[in-house]
Amino acid sequence: MKHIGKLQLSPDAPFEQQFFMLLTRICRQLVLHADEQIKADDCLSPPQLWFLKRLYDVGAPQPISFFADDVFSNRSNASQMIDRLEAEGLVYRIRNPRDRRSVLVELTDEGVARMRHAEASHMQLARELLAPLSAEERGAALAALARVLSLFENDRDEIGSCCC
């Protein structure tokens, strides 16, 4: 039995089982840390931060469909996030000047300020959590995760949907 922190991995367990167990536990820990940070610092959640940062990086108002990928699986989920962010005064909807049937999403000044604060808070948390990793371990972790993501994204259609 191999121990990684509190996790006990059987050396006989298949790689895939160990991989998904570790990945699931990492995701769970990220959620727990983010929840603690949100409560303690009135910070944005990771999906809210991602949404605002993506809008900020583009530098111009965007249609809802712009957000209906990656984190938000469809326009309905993206619209729900926009509703919450709009209720908090972080974004607002405007009519698309090129297509009156279309609505664009734009950041407010408060949205920019909260995004910058949340980004700094999340980065500080990441620095603290990952400080024990050496430069080599950081590089290896990033390379391995990037490779796994690439495999998942490239083969999603070929493998089919998974029932998790």
DSSP file (Angstrom, degrees, kcal/mol; ACC not computed):
  #  RESIDUE AA STRUCTURE BP1 BP2  ACC     N-H-->O    O-->H-N    N-H-->O    O-->H-N    TCO  KAPPA ALPHA  PHI   PSI    X-CA   Y-CA   Z-CA
    1    1 A M              0   0    0      0, 0.0     2,-0.4     0, 0.0     9,-0.2   0.000 360.0 360.0 360.0 121.4    0.0    0.0    0.0
    2    2 A K  E     -A    9   0A   0      7,-3.3     7,-3.7     2,-0.0     2,-0.5  -0.795 360.0-146.4 -95.2 134.0    1.5    3.3   -1.1
    3    3 A H  E     +A    8   0A   0     -2,-0.4     2,-0.4     5,-0.2     5,-0.2  -0.878  19.8 176.3-105.0 129.3    0.7    6.4    0.9
    4    4 A I  E >  S-A    7   0A   0      3,-2.9     3,-2.1    -2,-0.5     2,-0.2  -0.913  71.9 -54.8-126.6 102.0    0.3    9.9   -0.6
    5    5 A G  T 3  S-     0   0    0     -2,-0.4    -1,-0.0     1,-0.3     0, 0.0  -0.499 120.8 -22.6  61.9-129.1   -0.8   12.2    2.1
    6    6 A K  T 3  S+     0   0    0     -2,-0.2     2,-0.3    -3,-0.1    -1,-0.3   0.569 119.5 103.5 -84.5 -10.8   -3.9   10.7    3.6
    7    7 A L  E <   -A    4   0A   0     -3,-2.1    -3,-2.9     1,-0.0     2,-0.6  -0.544  57.5-157.1 -80.1 133.7   -4.5    8.8    0.4
    8    8 A Q  E     -A    3   0A   0     -2,-0.3     2,-0.5    -5,-0.2    -5,-0.2  -0.952   9.9-168.8-111.2 120.0   -3.7    5.1    0.3
    9    9 A L  E     -A    2   0A   0     -7,-3.7    -7,-3.3    -2,-0.6     9,-0.0  -0.923  18.7-133.4-110.8 130.1   -3.1    3.6   -3.1
   10   10 A S    >   -     0   0    0     -2,-0.5     3,-1.6    -9,-0.2     8,-0.1  -0.666  10.0-141.6 -77.5 129.4   -2.9    0.0   -3.7
   11   11 A P  T 3  S+     0   0    0      0, 0.0    -1,-0.1     0, 0.0    -2,-0.0   0.719 103.6  57.8 -64.0 -17.1    0.1   -0.9   -5.9
   12   12 A D  T 3  S+     0   0    0      2,-0.1     3,-0.1     3,-0.0    -2,-0.0   0.617  81.8 106.4 -86.2 -13.1   -2.1   -3.5   -7.6
   13   13 A A  S <  S-     0   0    0     -3,-1.6     5,-0.0     1,-0.1    -4,-0.0  -0.403  82.4-103.1 -67.0 140.9   -4.7   -0.9   -8.6
   14   14 A P     >  -     0   0    0      0, 0.0     4,-2.2     0, 0.0     3,-0.3  -0.271  27.0-114.3 -62.5 151.6   -4.7   -0.1  -12.3
   15   15 A F  H  > S+     0   0    0      1,-0.2     4,-3.3     2,-0.2     5,-0.2   0.899 115.8  55.7 -50.9 -46.3   -3.1    3.2  -13.4
   16   16 A E  H  > S+     0   0    0      1,-0.2     4,-2.5     2,-0.2    -1,-0.2   0.885 107.7  48.2 -59.3 -41.2   -6.4    4.5  -14.6
   17   17 A Q  H  > S+     0   0    0     -3,-0.3     4,-2.1     2,-0.2    -1,-0.2   0.935 114.7  45.1 -64.8 -46.8   -8.0    3.9  -11.2
   18   18 A Q  H  X S+     0   0    0     -4,-2.2     4,-2.5     2,-0.2    -2,-0.2   0.915 113.2  51.7 -63.0 -43.1   -5.2    5.6   -9.3
   19   19 A F  H  X S+     0   0    0     -4,-3.3     4,-2.7    -5,-0.2    -2,-0.2   0.950 113.1  42.3 -59.9 -51.9   -5.1    8.5  -11.8
   20   20 A F  H  X S+     0   0    0     -4,-2.5     4,-2.4     1,-0.2    -1,-0.2   0.831 112.8  54.0 -69.2 -30.8   -8.8    9.3  -11.6
   21   21 A M  H  X S+     0   0    0     -4,-2.1     4,-2.3    -5,-0.2    -1,-0.2   0.942 112.6  43.8 -65.2 -46.6   -8.8    8.8   -7.8
   22   22 A L  H  X S+     0   0    0     -4,-2.5     4,-2.6     2,-0.2    -2,-0.2   0.926 114.5  49.3 -63.5 -44.9   -6.0   11.4   -7.5
   23   23 A L  H  X S+     0   0    0     -4,-2.7     4,-2.5    -5,-0.2    -1,-0.2   0.903 111.5  49.3 -63.0 -41.7   -7.6   13.8  -10.0
   24   24 A T  H  X S+     0   0    0     -4,-2.4     4,-2.3     2,-0.2    -1,-0.2   0.911 112.1  48.0 -63.0 -43.2  -10.9   13.6   -8.2
   25   25 A R  H  X S+     0   0    0     -4,-2.3     4,-2.4     2,-0.2    -2,-0.2   0.889 110.9  51.1 -66.3 -38.9   -9.3   14.2   -4.8
   26   26 A I  H  X S+     0   0    0     -4,-2.6     4,-2.4     2,-0.2    -2,-0.2   0.938 110.9  48.4 -62.4 -46.6   -7.3   17.2   -6.2
   27   27 A C  H  X S+     0   0    0     -4,-2.5     4,-2.2     1,-0.2    -2,-0.2   0.910 111.0  51.0 -60.0 -42.7  -10.5   18.7   -7.7
   28   28 A R  H  X S+     0   0    0     -4,-2.3     4,-2.5     1,-0.2    -1,-0.2   0.914 110.2  49.0 -61.8 -43.5  -12.2   18.2   -4.3
   29   29 A Q  H  X S+     0   0    0     -4,-2.4     4,-2.8     2,-0.2     5,-0.2   0.887 108.8  53.2 -65.1 -38.7   -9.4   19.9   -2.5
   30   30 A L  H  X S+     0   0    0     -4,-2.4     4,-2.5     2,-0.2    -1,-0.2   0.920 110.3  47.8 -61.2 -42.9   -9.4   22.8   -4.9
   31   31 A V  H  X S+     0   0    0     -4,-2.2     4,-2.7     2,-0.2    -2,-0.2   0.926 112.2  49.2 -63.4 -45.1  -13.2   23.3   -4.3
   32   32 A L  H  X S+     0   0    0     -4,-2.5     4,-2.2     2,-0.2    -2,-0.2   0.926 113.5  45.7 -61.7 -45.8  -12.7   23.1   -0.5
   33   33 A H  H  X S+     0   0    0     -4,-2.8     4,-2.4     2,-0.2    -1,-0.2   0.912 113.5  49.5 -64.0 -42.4   -9.9   25.7   -0.6
   34   34 A A  H  X S+     0   0    0     -4,-2.5     4,-2.7    -5,-0.2    -2,-0.2   0.913 110.0  51.3 -63.3 -42.0  -11.8   28.0   -2.9
   35   35 A D  H  X S+     0   0    0     -4,-2.7     4,-2.1     2,-0.2    -1,-0.2   0.914 111.0  48.1 -60.9 -43.1  -14.9   27.8   -0.7
   36   36 A E  H  X S+     0   0    0     -4,-2.2     4,-2.4     1,-0.2    -1,-0.2   0.915 112.9  48.5 -62.6 -42.5  -12.9   28.7    2.4
   37   37 A Q  H  X S+     0   0    0     -4,-2.4     4,-2.5     2,-0.2     6,-0.5   0.893 109.5  52.1 -65.5 -40.7  -11.3   31.6    0.5
   38   38 A I  H  X S+     0   0    0     -4,-2.7     4,-1.4     1,-0.2     5,-0.4   0.919 113.2  44.6 -62.3 -44.2  -14.7   32.8   -0.7
   39   39 A K  H  < S+     0   0    0     -4,-2.1    -2,-0.2     1,-0.2    -1,-0.2   0.902 119.2  41.5 -66.9 -41.8  -16.1   32.8    2.8
   40   40 A A  H  < S+     0   0    0     -4,-2.4    -2,-0.2    -5,-0.2    -1,-0.2   0.810 130.5  23.4 -77.4 -30.2  -13.0   34.4    4.4
   41   41 A D  H  < S-     0   0    0     -4,-2.5    -2,-0.2    -5,-0.2    -1,-0.2   0.304  95.8-118.5-123.4   7.1  -12.3   37.0    1.8
   42   42 A D     <  +     0   0    0     -4,-1.4    -4,-0.2    -5,-0.2    -3,-0.2   0.913  61.7 164.5  49.6  44.2  -15.6   37.6   -0.1
   43   43 A C        -     0   0    0     -6,-0.5     2,-0.2    -5,-0.4    -1,-0.1  -0.405  40.9 -99.3 -88.9 163.8  -13.7   36.4   -3.1
   44   44 A L        -     0   0    0     70,-0.3    -1,-0.1    -2,-0.1    -3,-0.0  -0.497  39.0-108.6 -77.8 152.3  -15.2   35.2   -6.4
   45   45 A S     >  -     0   0    0     -2,-0.2     4,-2.9     1,-0.1     5,-0.2  -0.398  35.4-103.7 -72.2 159.7  -15.6   31.5   -7.1
   46   46 A P  H  > S+     0   0    0      0, 0.0     4,-2.8     0, 0.0     5,-0.2   0.901 122.9  48.7 -54.6 -43.4  -13.2   30.0   -9.7
   47   47 A P  H  > S+     0   0    0      0, 0.0     4,-2.4     0, 0.0     5,-0.1   0.907 112.5  48.6 -64.8 -37.7  -15.9   29.8  -12.4
   48   48 A Q  H  > S+     0   0    0      2,-0.2     4,-2.6     1,-0.2     5,-0.2   0.933 113.5  47.0 -63.8 -44.4  -16.9   33.5  -11.7
   49   49 A L  H  X S+     0   0    0     -4,-2.9     4,-3.0     2,-0.2     5,-0.3   0.930 111.9  50.4 -61.7 -46.1  -13.2   34.5  -11.8
   50   50 A W  H  X S+     0   0    0     -4,-2.8     4,-2.5    -5,-0.2    -1,-0.2   0.925 111.6  49.1 -56.9 -46.0  -12.7   32.6  -15.0
   51   51 A F  H  X S+     0   0    0     -4,-2.4     4,-2.0     2,-0.2    -2,-0.2   0.946 115.5  41.5 -60.1 -52.2  -15.8   34.2  -16.6
   52   52 A L  H  X S+     0   0    0     -4,-2.6     4,-2.6     1,-0.2    -1,-0.2   0.893 115.2  51.0 -65.3 -40.5  -14.7   37.8  -15.6
   53   53 A K  H  X S+     0   0    0     -4,-3.0     4,-2.9    -5,-0.2    -1,-0.2   0.906 109.3  50.5 -65.5 -41.4  -11.1   37.2  -16.5
   54   54 A R  H  X S+     0   0    0     -4,-2.5     4,-1.5    -5,-0.3    -1,-0.2   0.916 113.0  46.0 -63.0 -42.2  -12.0   35.8  -20.0
   55   55 A L  H  X>S+     0   0    0     -4,-2.0     4,-1.4    -5,-0.2     5,-0.6   0.903 114.0  49.2 -65.3 -41.9  -14.2   38.9  -20.6
   56   56 A Y  H  <5S+     0   0    0     -4,-2.6    -2,-0.2     1,-0.2    -1,-0.2   0.917 108.4  52.9 -63.4 -45.2  -11.5   41.2  -19.4
   57   57 A D  H  <5S+     0   0    0     -4,-2.9    -1,-0.2     1,-0.2    -2,-0.2   0.828 106.0  53.3 -63.5 -32.9   -8.8   39.6  -21.5
   58   58 A V  H  <5S-     0   0    0     -4,-1.5    -1,-0.2    -5,-0.2    -2,-0.2   0.850  96.0-148.6 -71.2 -34.0  -10.9   40.0  -24.7
   59   59 A G  T  <5 +     0   0    0     -4,-1.4    -3,-0.1    -3,-0.2    -2,-0.1   0.618  63.1  71.4  79.5  12.8  -11.3   43.7  -23.9
   60   60 A A  S   <S-     0   0    0     -5,-0.6    -1,-0.1    45,-0.1    -2,-0.1  -0.989  92.6 -81.5-154.1 154.2  -14.7   44.1  -25.5
   61   61 A P        -     0   0    0      0, 0.0    45,-0.2     0, 0.0    32,-0.0  -0.258  49.8-158.2 -56.5 146.7  -18.3   43.1  -24.8
   62   62 A Q  E     -B  105   0B   0     43,-1.9    43,-3.1    34,-0.0     2,-0.1  -0.927  17.3-108.1-130.9 151.9  -19.1   39.5  -25.9
   63   63 A P  E >   -B  104   0B   0      0, 0.0     3,-1.6     0, 0.0     4,-0.4  -0.367  37.2-109.4 -71.6 159.6  -22.2   37.5  -26.8
   64   64 A I  G >  S+     0   0    0     39,-0.7     3,-1.9     1,-0.3     4,-0.5   0.856 117.0  66.2 -57.8 -36.1  -23.4   34.9  -24.4
   65   65 A S  G >  S+     0   0    0      1,-0.3     3,-0.8     2,-0.2    -1,-0.3   0.752  86.3  71.5 -60.3 -23.3  -22.3   32.2  -26.8
   66   66 A F  G <  S+     0   0    0     -3,-1.6    -1,-0.3     1,-0.2    -2,-0.2   0.801 103.3  41.8 -60.4 -29.0  -18.7   33.3  -26.2
   67   67 A F  G < >S+     0   0    0     -3,-1.9     2,-1.7    -4,-0.4     5,-0.6   0.489  86.8  97.0 -97.9  -5.3  -18.9   31.8  -22.7
   68   68 A A  T < 5S+     0   0    0     -3,-0.8     2,-0.3    -4,-0.5     7,-0.2  -0.299  78.1  59.8 -86.8  54.5  -20.8   28.6  -23.7
   69   69 A D  T > 5S+     0   0    0     -2,-1.7     3,-1.7     5,-0.1     2,-0.9  -0.917  92.8  20.9-157.8-179.0  -17.7   26.4  -23.9
   70   70 A D  T 3 5S+     0   0    0      1,-0.3    -2,-0.1    -2,-0.3    -3,-0.1  -0.323 135.6  10.5  54.2 -93.3  -14.9   25.2  -21.6
   71   71 A V  T 3 5S+     0   0    0     -2,-0.9     2,-0.6     1,-0.2    -1,-0.3   0.898 128.8  55.3 -83.0 -42.6  -16.4   25.8  -18.1
   72   72 A F  S < <S-     0   0    0     -3,-1.7    -1,-0.2    -5,-0.6     6,-0.0  -0.835  70.9-158.4 -98.0 120.0  -20.0   26.5  -19.2
   73   73 A S        +     0   0    0     -2,-0.6     2,-0.3    -5,-0.1    -1,-0.1   0.699  67.6   2.0 -75.4 -19.7  -21.4   23.7  -21.3
   74   74 A N  S  > S-     0   0    0     -5,-0.1     4,-2.1    -7,-0.1     5,-0.2  -0.946  80.0 -91.0-156.8 175.4  -24.2   25.7  -22.9
   75   75 A R  H  > S+     0   0    0     -2,-0.3     4,-2.8     1,-0.2     5,-0.2   0.833 119.2  58.5 -64.0 -33.4  -25.8   29.1  -23.3
   76   76 A S  H  > S+     0   0    0      2,-0.2     4,-2.1     1,-0.2    -1,-0.2   0.935 108.2  44.3 -63.5 -46.4  -28.3   28.3  -20.5
   77   77 A N  H  > S+     0   0    0      1,-0.2     4,-1.9     2,-0.2    -2,-0.2   0.914 114.7  49.5 -63.7 -42.0  -25.5   27.7  -18.0
   78   78 A A  H  X S+     0   0    0     -4,-2.1     4,-2.5     1,-0.2    -2,-0.2   0.901 109.7  52.2 -63.2 -40.5  -23.6   30.8  -19.2
   79   79 A S  H  X S+     0   0    0     -4,-2.8     4,-2.5     1,-0.2    -1,-0.2   0.886 107.1  52.4 -63.7 -39.0  -26.9   32.9  -18.9
   80   80 A Q  H  X S+     0   0    0     -4,-2.1     4,-2.0     2,-0.2    -1,-0.2   0.906 110.0  48.4 -63.7 -40.7  -27.3   31.8  -15.3
   81   81 A M  H  X S+     0   0    0     -4,-1.9     4,-2.7     2,-0.2     5,-0.2   0.916 110.8  51.0 -64.7 -42.4  -23.8   32.9  -14.5
   82   82 A I  H  X S+     0   0    0     -4,-2.5     4,-2.8     1,-0.2     5,-0.2   0.909 107.5  53.9 -61.3 -41.7  -24.4   36.2  -16.2
   83   83 A D  H  X S+     0   0    0     -4,-2.5     4,-2.2     2,-0.2    -1,-0.2   0.928 111.5  44.8 -57.1 -46.4  -27.6   36.6  -14.2
   84   84 A R  H  X S+     0   0    0     -4,-2.0     4,-1.3     2,-0.2    -2,-0.2   0.920 115.4  46.4 -65.7 -43.9  -25.7   36.1  -10.9
   85   85 A L  H  <>S+     0   0    0     -4,-2.7     5,-2.9     1,-0.2     6,-0.7   0.867 112.5  50.7 -67.7 -35.4  -22.8   38.4  -11.9
   86   86 A E  H ><5S+     0   0    0     -4,-2.8     3,-1.4    -5,-0.2    -1,-0.2   0.894 106.2  54.9 -67.6 -39.6  -25.3   41.0  -13.1
   87   87 A A  H 3<5S+     0   0    0     -4,-2.2    -1,-0.2     1,-0.3    -2,-0.2   0.812 108.6  49.5 -62.7 -29.6  -27.2   40.9   -9.8
   88   88 A E  T 3<5S-     0   0    0     -4,-1.3    -1,-0.3    -5,-0.1    -2,-0.2   0.444 118.0-114.7 -87.6  -1.0  -23.9   41.6   -8.0
   89   89 A G  T < 5S+     0   0    0     -3,-1.4    22,-0.4     2,-0.2    21,-0.3   0.751  83.9 117.9  76.8  24.0  -23.2   44.5  -10.3
   90   90 A L  S   <S+     0   0    0     -5,-2.9    18,-2.3     1,-0.2     2,-0.3   0.718  78.4  11.7 -97.3 -24.2  -20.1   42.9  -11.9
   91   91 A V  E     -C  107   0B   0     -6,-0.7     2,-0.3    16,-0.3    16,-0.2  -0.926  63.8-159.4-140.8 166.3  -21.4   42.7  -15.5
   92   92 A Y  E     -C  106   0B   0     14,-2.4    14,-2.7    -2,-0.3     2,-0.3  -0.986  19.5-118.5-146.2 158.9  -24.3   44.2  -17.5
   93   93 A R  E     -C  105   0B   0     -2,-0.3     2,-0.3    12,-0.2    12,-0.2  -0.747  28.8-178.2 -97.0 142.0  -26.0   43.3  -20.7
   94   94 A I  E     -C  104   0B   0     10,-2.4    10,-3.3    -2,-0.3     2,-0.2  -0.957  33.7 -99.7-133.5 155.8  -26.1   45.7  -23.7
   95   95 A R  E     -C  103   0B   0     -2,-0.3     8,-0.2     8,-0.2     5,-0.1  -0.518  40.2-113.1 -72.1 140.9  -27.8   45.4  -27.1
   96   96 A N  E >   -C   99   0B   0      6,-2.5     3,-0.7     3,-0.6     6,-0.2  -0.651  19.3-149.6 -74.2 119.1  -25.5   44.4  -29.9
   97   97 A P  T 3  S+     0   0    0      0, 0.0     3,-0.2     0, 0.0    -1,-0.2   0.733  96.9  49.0 -65.0 -19.5  -25.2   47.5  -32.2
   98   98 A R  T 3  S+     0   0    0      1,-0.3     2,-0.3     2,-0.0    -2,-0.0   0.674 125.2  23.2 -90.8 -19.4  -24.7   45.1  -35.2
   99   99 A D  E X   - C   0  96B   0     -3,-0.7     3,-2.1     3,-0.2    -3,-0.6  -0.815  63.3-161.2-150.9 102.6  -27.6   42.9  -34.4
  100  100 A R  E 3  S+     0   0B   0     -2,-0.3    -4,-0.1     1,-0.3    -1,-0.1   0.696  92.7  60.7 -62.9 -19.2  -30.5   44.1  -32.3
  101  101 A R  E 3  S+     0   0B   0     -6,-0.1    -1,-0.3     2,-0.0     2,-0.3   0.680  96.0  78.3 -78.7 -16.4  -31.7   40.6  -31.6
  102  102 A S  E <   -     0   0B   0     -3,-2.1    -6,-2.5    -6,-0.2     2,-0.4  -0.668  66.7-151.1 -99.5 147.8  -28.3   39.8  -29.9
  103  103 A V  E     - C   0  95B   0     -2,-0.3   -39,-0.7    -8,-0.2     2,-0.3  -0.932   7.7-155.1-116.8 140.4  -27.2   40.8  -26.4
  104  104 A L  E     -BC  63  94B   0    -10,-3.3   -10,-2.4    -2,-0.4     2,-0.4  -0.799  11.0-134.1-110.6 156.3  -23.6   41.4  -25.4
  105  105 A V  E     -BC  62  93B   0    -43,-3.1   -43,-1.9    -2,-0.3     2,-0.4  -0.930  24.2-176.0-111.8 133.0  -22.1   41.1  -21.9
  106  106 A E  E     - C   0  92B   0    -14,-2.7   -14,-2.4    -2,-0.4     2,-0.2  -0.969  24.6-115.7-131.1 145.6  -19.8   43.9  -20.6
  107  107 A L  E     - C   0  91B   0     -2,-0.4   -16,-0.3   -16,-0.2     2,-0.2  -0.492  23.9-141.5 -74.9 144.3  -17.7   44.2  -17.4
  108  108 A T     >  -     0   0    0    -18,-2.3     4,-2.0    -2,-0.2     5,-0.2  -0.561  29.9-106.4 -92.3 168.8  -18.5   47.0  -14.9
  109  109 A D  H  > S+     0   0    0      1,-0.2     4,-2.3     2,-0.2     5,-0.1   0.896 125.5  52.4 -60.9 -38.9  -15.8   48.9  -13.1
  110  110 A E  H  > S+     0   0    0    -21,-0.3     4,-2.8     1,-0.2     5,-0.2   0.875 106.1  54.5 -63.7 -37.1  -16.8   46.9  -10.0
  111  111 A G  H  > S+     0   0    0    -22,-0.4     4,-2.2   -21,-0.2    -2,-0.2   0.892 108.8  47.5 -63.0 -40.7  -16.4   43.7  -12.0
  112  112 A V  H  X S+     0   0    0     -4,-2.0     4,-2.5     2,-0.2    -2,-0.2   0.933 113.3  48.2 -65.6 -45.6  -12.9   44.6  -13.0
  113  113 A A  H  X S+     0   0    0     -4,-2.3     4,-2.2     1,-0.2    -2,-0.2   0.927 114.3  45.2 -62.1 -46.1  -11.9   45.5   -9.4
  114  114 A R  H  X S+     0   0    0     -4,-2.8     4,-2.9     2,-0.2   -70,-0.3   0.879 112.0  52.9 -66.1 -37.6  -13.4   42.3   -8.0
  115  115 A M  H  X S+     0   0    0     -4,-2.2     4,-2.7    -5,-0.2    -2,-0.2   0.934 110.3  46.9 -62.9 -46.1  -11.8   40.2  -10.7
  116  116 A R  H  X S+     0   0    0     -4,-2.5     4,-2.1     2,-0.2    -2,-0.2   0.909 114.2  47.8 -62.9 -42.1   -8.3   41.7   -9.9
  117  117 A H  H  X S+     0   0    0     -4,-2.2     4,-2.3    -5,-0.2    -2,-0.2   0.935 114.2  46.1 -63.3 -46.5   -8.8   41.1   -6.2
  118  118 A A  H  X S+     0   0    0     -4,-2.9     4,-2.9     1,-0.2     5,-0.3   0.897 110.9  52.5 -65.0 -40.7  -10.0   37.5   -6.7
  119  119 A E  H  X S+     0   0    0     -4,-2.7     4,-2.3    -5,-0.2    -1,-0.2   0.922 110.8  47.2 -62.3 -43.5   -7.2   36.8   -9.1
  120  120 A A  H  X S+     0   0    0     -4,-2.1     4,-2.1    -5,-0.2    -1,-0.2   0.905 113.7  48.7 -63.7 -41.2   -4.6   38.1   -6.6
  121  121 A S  H  X S+     0   0    0     -4,-2.3     4,-2.3     2,-0.2    -2,-0.2   0.923 112.7  46.5 -64.8 -45.5   -6.2   36.0   -3.8
  122  122 A H  H  X S+     0   0    0     -4,-2.9     4,-2.4     1,-0.2    -2,-0.2   0.884 112.3  50.9 -65.6 -38.5   -6.3   32.8   -5.8
  123  123 A M  H  X S+     0   0    0     -4,-2.3     4,-2.5    -5,-0.3    -1,-0.2   0.898 109.6  50.5 -66.2 -39.4   -2.7   33.3   -7.0
  124  124 A Q  H  X S+     0   0    0     -4,-2.1     4,-2.3     2,-0.2    -2,-0.2   0.924 110.7  49.1 -63.8 -44.0   -1.6   33.8   -3.4
  125  125 A L  H  X S+     0   0    0     -4,-2.3     4,-2.8     1,-0.2     5,-0.2   0.926 111.2  49.9 -60.0 -45.2   -3.4   30.6   -2.3
  126  126 A A  H  X S+     0   0    0     -4,-2.4     4,-2.5     1,-0.2    -2,-0.2   0.910 109.2  51.8 -61.7 -42.5   -1.8   28.7   -5.2
  127  127 A R  H  X S+     0   0    0     -4,-2.5     4,-0.8     1,-0.2    -1,-0.2   0.926 112.7  45.9 -59.3 -44.0    1.6   30.0   -4.2
  128  128 A E  H  < S+     0   0    0     -4,-2.3     3,-0.4     1,-0.2    -2,-0.2   0.924 115.9  44.4 -65.5 -45.0    1.1   28.8   -0.6
  129  129 A L  H  < S+     0   0    0     -4,-2.8    -1,-0.2     1,-0.2    -2,-0.2   0.857 121.3  38.1 -69.0 -35.0   -0.3   25.4   -1.5
  130  130 A L  H >< S+     0   0    0     -4,-2.5     3,-1.7    -5,-0.2    -1,-0.2   0.393  83.8 103.5-100.4   3.0    2.3   24.7   -4.2
  131  131 A A  T 3< S+     0   0    0     -4,-0.8    -1,-0.2    -3,-0.4    -2,-0.1   0.842  73.7  61.7 -54.9 -37.7    5.4   26.2   -2.5
  132  132 A P  T 3  S+     0   0    0      0, 0.0    -1,-0.3     0, 0.0     2,-0.2   0.700  83.8  98.2 -66.1 -15.8    6.8   22.8   -1.4
  133  133 A L  S <  S-     0   0    0     -3,-1.7     2,-0.0     1,-0.1    -3,-0.0  -0.525  73.2-131.4 -75.1 135.8    7.1   21.7   -5.1
  134  134 A S     >  -     0   0    0     -2,-0.2     4,-2.5     1,-0.1     5,-0.2  -0.294  29.0-102.4 -73.7 168.2   10.6   22.1   -6.6
  135  135 A A  H  > S+     0   0    0      1,-0.2     4,-2.3     2,-0.2     5,-0.2   0.886 125.3  50.8 -59.5 -39.1   11.0   23.8  -10.0
  136  136 A E  H  > S+     0   0    0      2,-0.2     4,-2.6     1,-0.2    -1,-0.2   0.914 109.8  48.9 -65.0 -43.1   11.4   20.4  -11.5
  137  137 A E  H  > S+     0   0    0      2,-0.2     4,-2.7     1,-0.2    -2,-0.2   0.892 110.7  51.3 -64.7 -39.3    8.3   19.1   -9.9
  138  138 A R  H  X S+     0   0    0     -4,-2.5     4,-2.6     2,-0.2     5,-0.2   0.941 112.1  46.1 -62.4 -47.0    6.3   22.1  -11.1
  139  139 A G  H  X S+     0   0    0     -4,-2.3     4,-2.4     1,-0.2    -2,-0.2   0.910 114.0  48.0 -61.8 -43.1    7.5   21.7  -14.6
  140  140 A A  H  X S+     0   0    0     -4,-2.6     4,-2.6     2,-0.2     5,-0.2   0.902 111.8  50.1 -65.4 -41.3    6.8   18.0  -14.6
  141  141 A A  H  X S+     0   0    0     -4,-2.7     4,-2.7     2,-0.2     5,-0.2   0.939 112.9  46.0 -63.0 -47.3    3.3   18.5  -13.1
  142  142 A L  H  X S+     0   0    0     -4,-2.6     4,-2.6     1,-0.2     5,-0.2   0.915 114.0  48.5 -62.7 -43.0    2.4   21.2  -15.7
  143  143 A A  H  X S+     0   0    0     -4,-2.4     4,-2.2    -5,-0.2    -2,-0.2   0.923 113.7  46.3 -63.8 -44.2    3.7   19.0  -18.6
  144  144 A A  H  X S+     0   0    0     -4,-2.6     4,-2.5     2,-0.2    -2,-0.2   0.929 114.8  46.2 -65.5 -45.1    1.8   15.9  -17.4
  145  145 A L  H  X S+     0   0    0     -4,-2.7     4,-2.7    -5,-0.2     5,-0.2   0.903 112.6  50.4 -65.6 -40.5   -1.4   17.8  -16.9
  146  146 A A  H  X S+     0   0    0     -4,-2.6     4,-2.3    -5,-0.2    -1,-0.2   0.900 111.8  48.8 -63.0 -40.1   -1.1   19.6  -20.2
  147  147 A R  H  X S+     0   0    0     -4,-2.2     4,-2.3    -5,-0.2    -2,-0.2   0.918 111.9  47.9 -66.0 -43.6   -0.5   16.3  -21.9
  148  148 A V  H  X S+     0   0    0     -4,-2.5     4,-2.6     2,-0.2    -2,-0.2   0.930 112.3  49.3 -63.2 -45.3   -3.5   14.6  -20.2
  149  149 A L  H  X S+     0   0    0     -4,-2.7     4,-2.9     1,-0.2     5,-0.3   0.915 110.1  51.7 -59.8 -42.8   -5.8   17.6  -21.1
  150  150 A S  H  X S+     0   0    0     -4,-2.3     4,-2.6     1,-0.2     5,-0.2   0.914 110.3  48.4 -60.4 -43.7   -4.6   17.4  -24.7
  151  151 A L  H  X S+     0   0    0     -4,-2.3     4,-2.0     2,-0.2    -1,-0.2   0.922 113.5  47.3 -62.1 -44.0   -5.4   13.7  -24.9
  152  152 A F  H  X S+     0   0    0     -4,-2.6     4,-0.8     1,-0.2    -2,-0.2   0.925 115.5  44.2 -64.7 -44.8   -8.8   14.3  -23.4
  153  153 A E  H  < S+     0   0    0     -4,-2.9     4,-0.3     1,-0.2     3,-0.3   0.901 117.0  44.9 -68.8 -40.3   -9.7   17.2  -25.7
  154  154 A N  H  < S+     0   0    0     -4,-2.6     4,-0.2    -5,-0.3    -1,-0.2   0.821 121.3  37.1 -73.9 -30.6   -8.4   15.5  -28.8
  155  155 A D  H  X S+     0   0    0     -4,-2.0     4,-2.9    -5,-0.2     5,-0.3   0.381  83.5 102.8-104.6   3.7  -10.0   12.1  -28.2
  156  156 A R  H  X S+     0   0    0     -4,-0.8     4,-1.8    -3,-0.3    -1,-0.2   0.910  87.9  42.2 -55.1 -46.2  -13.3   13.2  -26.6
  157  157 A D  H  4 S+     0   0    0     -4,-0.3    -1,-0.2    -3,-0.2    -2,-0.1   0.864 116.1  48.8 -70.4 -35.0  -15.2   12.5  -29.8
  158  158 A E  H  4 S+     0   0    0     -4,-0.2    -2,-0.2     1,-0.2    -1,-0.2   0.888 114.3  43.9 -71.7 -38.9  -13.4    9.3  -30.6
  159  159 A I  H  < S-     0   0    0     -4,-2.9    -2,-0.2     1,-0.2    -1,-0.2   0.840 102.3-143.8 -76.8 -33.5  -13.8    7.8  -27.1
  160  160 A G     <  -     0   0    0     -4,-1.8     2,-0.2    -5,-0.3    -1,-0.2  -0.368  37.9 -36.0  93.4-178.7  -17.5    8.8  -26.7
  161  161 A S        -     0   0    0     -2,-0.1     2,-0.4    -4,-0.1    -4,-0.0  -0.510  56.0-139.3 -83.5 149.5  -19.2    9.9  -23.6
  162  162 A C        -     0   0    0     -2,-0.2     2,-0.9     2,-0.0    -2,-0.0  -0.824   7.1-136.2-106.8 142.5  -18.4    8.5  -20.2
  163  163 A C              0   0    0     -2,-0.4    -2,-0.0     1,-0.2     0, 0.0  -0.833 360.0 360.0 -99.7  99.3  -20.9    7.6  -17.5
  164  164 A C              0   0    0     -2,-0.9    -1,-0.2     0, 0.0    -2,-0.0   0.409 360.0 360.0-105.4 360.0  -19.4    9.0  -14.3
